[in-house]
């Protein structure tokens, strides 16, 4: 029987907090539960203040000199940081590269359809890879494929809707000519 091996999915990094007894620094810069700065305080004094407030002493910035600690509810602090990280993840825009294939012998209507699709992709914020594939005896005339790519790029520029930027210049690979364009607006 054959075994299937799957790559494990990368785990999302969980924010680890150093709390209460796990803090090892002798002196801390303390922020109280109201957000006010208390200044430099010994570790024992900071723990005592956290116990009086019935909250946790959480190390916020361990790399600072002295390390920064905050008196806060650990559960609430974890919830707020996860919520903030989730909002940042949602706000990120993924840019895809859409591929448009042409042929040297493409019909005029098909050419226009692909041109409209390219406009749609560019207006959505995606990059486009325009590729001309040559088959058989078409490979003897690479200049026709280069002309087709240049014509497609010129027609996109002629619309005036986009400020086209060249992400990858014209490349040739085994009878395929390709160029990657993006909208700089």
C-alpha positions as CSV (number, residue, x, y, z in Angstrom):
1,X,0.0,0.0,0.0
2,X,1.3,3.4,-0.9
3,X,1.7,6.1,1.7
4,X,0.8,9.7,0.9
5,X,3.0,12.3,2.4
6,X,1.5,15.7,2.9
7,X,3.3,18.9,3.8
8,X,2.2,20.2,7.1
9,X,0.5,23.5,7.0
10,X,2.5,26.3,8.6
11,X,1.0,27.2,11.9
12,X,0.1,30.7,12.6
13,X,2.4,32.2,15.1
14,X,0.6,32.6,18.4
15,X,1.7,35.6,20.5
16,X,3.3,34.4,23.7
17,X,3.2,36.5,26.8
18,X,5.6,36.3,29.7
19,X,3.5,36.6,32.8
20,X,3.9,37.0,36.6
21,X,6.4,34.5,37.9
22,X,8.0,33.9,34.5
23,X,9.4,37.4,34.4
24,X,13.1,37.3,35.2
25,X,14.2,41.0,35.1
26,X,15.2,42.7,38.3
27,X,13.8,46.1,37.3
28,X,10.9,47.0,35.0
29,X,9.3,50.0,33.4
30,X,5.8,49.7,34.6
31,X,2.5,50.7,33.0
32,X,-0.5,50.5,35.3
33,X,-4.0,49.2,34.5
34,X,-5.2,52.7,33.4
35,X,-2.4,53.1,30.9
36,X,-0.4,55.5,33.0
37,X,3.4,55.2,33.2
38,X,4.7,54.4,36.7
39,X,8.4,54.5,35.6
40,X,11.2,52.2,36.9
41,X,10.0,49.8,39.5
42,X,11.5,46.7,41.1
43,X,10.0,43.3,40.1
44,X,8.7,42.6,43.6
45,X,7.0,46.0,43.7
46,X,5.4,45.4,40.3
47,X,4.1,42.0,41.3
48,X,2.7,43.4,44.5
49,X,0.8,46.2,42.6
50,X,-0.6,43.6,40.1
51,X,-1.9,41.4,43.0
52,X,-3.5,44.4,44.6
53,X,-5.3,45.2,41.4
54,X,-6.2,41.5,41.0
55,X,-4.6,41.4,37.5
56,X,-1.6,40.0,35.8
57,X,1.8,41.4,35.3
58,X,2.5,41.0,31.6
59,X,5.9,41.7,29.9
60,X,5.0,43.8,26.9
61,X,8.5,44.6,25.5
62,X,11.2,42.4,26.8
63,X,13.9,43.9,24.6
64,X,13.7,47.4,26.0
65,X,16.1,48.6,28.7
66,X,14.6,48.2,31.3
67,X,11.9,45.7,30.0
68,X,8.4,47.2,29.8
69,X,5.7,45.4,31.8
70,X,2.0,46.2,32.1
71,X,-0.6,45.4,34.7
72,X,-3.5,44.0,32.7
73,X,-6.0,41.1,32.4
74,X,-4.2,38.5,30.4
75,X,-7.3,37.1,28.7
76,X,-8.4,40.5,27.6
77,X,-4.9,41.4,26.4
78,X,-4.7,38.2,24.3
79,X,-8.1,38.8,22.8
80,X,-7.2,42.4,21.8
81,X,-3.9,41.4,20.2
82,X,-5.6,38.5,18.2
83,X,-8.3,40.9,17.1
84,X,-5.7,43.5,16.0
85,X,-3.7,40.9,14.1
86,X,-6.8,39.6,12.4
87,X,-7.8,43.1,11.2
88,X,-4.3,43.6,9.8
89,X,-4.5,40.3,7.9
90,X,-7.8,41.2,6.4
91,X,-6.6,44.6,5.3
92,X,-3.7,43.1,3.3
93,X,-4.4,43.1,-0.5
94,X,-3.2,40.0,-2.4
95,X,-2.0,40.8,-5.9
96,X,-2.5,37.9,-8.3
97,X,-0.9,37.4,-11.7
98,X,-3.5,36.6,-14.3
99,X,-2.4,35.0,-17.5
100,X,-3.7,35.9,-20.9
101,X,-2.7,33.6,-23.8
102,X,-2.6,34.7,-27.4
103,X,-1.7,33.0,-30.6
104,X,-0.1,34.4,-33.7
105,X,-3.2,33.3,-35.7
106,X,-5.8,34.7,-33.2
107,X,-9.0,36.0,-34.6
108,X,-9.9,39.7,-34.2
109,X,-12.9,39.0,-32.0
110,X,-11.0,36.7,-29.7
111,X,-8.2,39.3,-29.5
112,X,-10.7,41.9,-28.4
113,X,-12.2,39.6,-25.8
114,X,-8.8,39.0,-24.3
115,X,-8.1,42.7,-24.4
116,X,-11.3,43.4,-22.4
117,X,-10.3,40.7,-19.9
118,X,-6.9,42.2,-19.4
119,X,-8.5,45.6,-18.7
120,X,-10.8,44.0,-16.2
121,X,-7.8,42.3,-14.4
122,X,-5.8,45.5,-14.4
123,X,-8.7,47.5,-13.0
124,X,-9.1,44.9,-10.2
125,X,-5.4,45.6,-9.2
126,X,-4.0,42.3,-10.5
127,X,-0.9,41.9,-12.7
128,X,-1.2,40.3,-16.1
129,X,1.1,38.0,-17.9
130,X,0.6,38.2,-21.7
131,X,1.9,35.1,-23.4
132,X,2.1,34.2,-27.1
133,X,2.5,30.5,-27.8
134,X,4.0,29.4,-31.1
135,X,3.4,25.9,-32.4
136,X,5.0,24.0,-35.2
137,X,6.2,26.0,-38.1
138,X,5.1,29.2,-36.4
139,X,8.4,29.0,-34.4
140,X,10.3,29.8,-37.6
141,X,9.0,33.4,-37.4
142,X,9.5,34.7,-33.8
143,X,9.1,38.2,-35.0
144,X,5.4,37.7,-35.5
145,X,5.0,36.7,-31.8
146,X,7.0,39.7,-30.7
147,X,4.8,41.9,-32.8
148,X,1.7,40.4,-31.2
149,X,2.9,41.1,-27.7
150,X,3.9,44.6,-28.6
151,X,0.5,45.2,-30.3
152,X,-1.4,43.9,-27.2
153,X,0.7,46.2,-24.9
154,X,0.2,49.2,-27.2
155,X,-3.6,48.6,-27.4
156,X,-3.7,48.5,-23.5
157,X,-1.8,51.8,-23.3
158,X,-4.0,53.3,-26.0
159,X,-7.1,53.0,-23.8
160,X,-5.6,55.6,-21.5
161,X,-7.3,54.0,-18.5
162,X,-4.1,52.6,-17.1
163,X,-0.6,53.7,-16.2
164,X,1.1,50.5,-17.3
165,X,4.3,49.4,-15.7
166,X,6.6,46.7,-17.0
167,X,7.1,44.1,-14.2
168,X,9.0,41.7,-16.5
169,X,10.3,42.5,-19.9
170,X,9.7,40.4,-23.0
171,X,11.2,36.9,-22.4
172,X,11.4,34.0,-24.8
173,X,11.2,30.4,-23.6
174,X,10.7,27.4,-25.9
175,X,8.4,29.1,-28.4
176,X,6.6,31.2,-25.8
177,X,7.0,34.9,-25.6
178,X,5.7,36.5,-22.4
179,X,5.6,39.9,-20.7
180,X,4.3,40.9,-17.3
181,X,2.4,44.2,-16.9
182,X,0.8,45.9,-13.9
183,X,-1.2,49.1,-13.3
184,X,0.8,51.7,-11.5
185,X,-2.2,53.9,-10.6
